[in-house]
Amino acid sequence: MRTLAVTSPAARQFARRASLRRSLRLLSDFKHEQTRPDLFYGAIARDSADMLSDLYHEVTGQDLTGTVVLDVGGGPGYFADVFARHGAHYLSVEPDPSEMHAAGIAFAGSARGSGMALPIRSSSVDICFSSNVAEHVATPWDMADEMVRVTRPGGLTVLSYTLWWGPFGGHETGRWHYFGGEFAARRYRRKHGAEPKNRYGVSLFPITAAAGLRWARGISDEGRADLLGAFPRYNPRWSWFVTSVPGIRELIVSNLVLVLRKR
C-alpha cells in the first residue's frame, strides 16, 4: 500500500492550528461528553468549523461564506450556529429522532435520514462532512460513498472518525476495549448497572485507518474523487508523521481525517 506524505498539502493551513496546547484543550473537553454534552460538542463544533474553513481555503482559495455544508450524523444541531458564524449554509442528516431532539435546539436545517442513503440530490453540496460517526456505522464505506455522491465536482468530502485501536476507540467503556468490545461492554454494565450508550456490535464497530485509506485510494483510482490527504485530527502537528506508519497509526492516531476532492 502506498504511504502518505507527512503533511498533506490540503492540510497545511490547518496544521498551523494543530499545536500541543490545542490537543490538550480538546482532551480536557472530551471528558464532558456524557455529563456536559454542550461543552463537548461545542468544542468539537468550533474545531470542525476551523478545520473545514482551513481545508476549503487551502484547496479553493475561498472561505466558507455562501458554501453549503452537509453534516452527516449532525445530531441535535450543535454545529449549526458555529458554521453560520462562518457564513456557511449548514444542513445536517441524522437517522435517530431522539438524537435530533436531545438538546432542545431549534434548528430547521436538519433532515431525518440514513447516512447509507442520504436524502440529498447528487452533486449538490460544497462540503460533505462527518465527524465521529463512521465508527457507529456497520458499513461505513457505504456512507462514505454516499458522501462523495452528494458533493459537487470540485467540492470536498471530509470524513473524520475514531479509530478502534486508538485510546478512545471504546468511547465510554474506556481502554477496556483493548480486551475486546464485548468484554468492555460487560464490564461497563457490571460497574454502572446499565448498558453503555455505544454498544459494541450494535452502535460501535472496530473501524481502522487501513480500511479508510483503502476506500479513499480505491475511489481515487476509480476516478470519482482525489484523495488530497489524511492526517490525525487531534494530534499535534509534530506527530502527524505516524499516519504514514502502518500498525503504529492504529494506536496513535485517535481520529483519522480523510480529505477528498470530488472530480
Buried (B, 14 or more C-beta within 10 A) or exposed (E): EEEBEBBBEBBBBBBEEBEEEBBEEBEEBBEBBEEEBEBBBBBBBBBBBBBBBBBBBBBBEEBBEEBBBBBBBBBBBBBBBBBBEBEBBBBBBBBBEEBBBBBEBEBEBBBEBBBBEBEBEEBBBBBBBBBBBBBBBEEBBBBBBBBBBBBBEEBBBBBBBBBBBBBBBBBBBBEBBBEEBEBBBBBBBEEEEEEBEBBBEEBBBBBBBBBBBEBBBEBBEEEBBBBBBBBBBBBBBEBBBBBBBEEEBBBBBBBBBBBBBBE
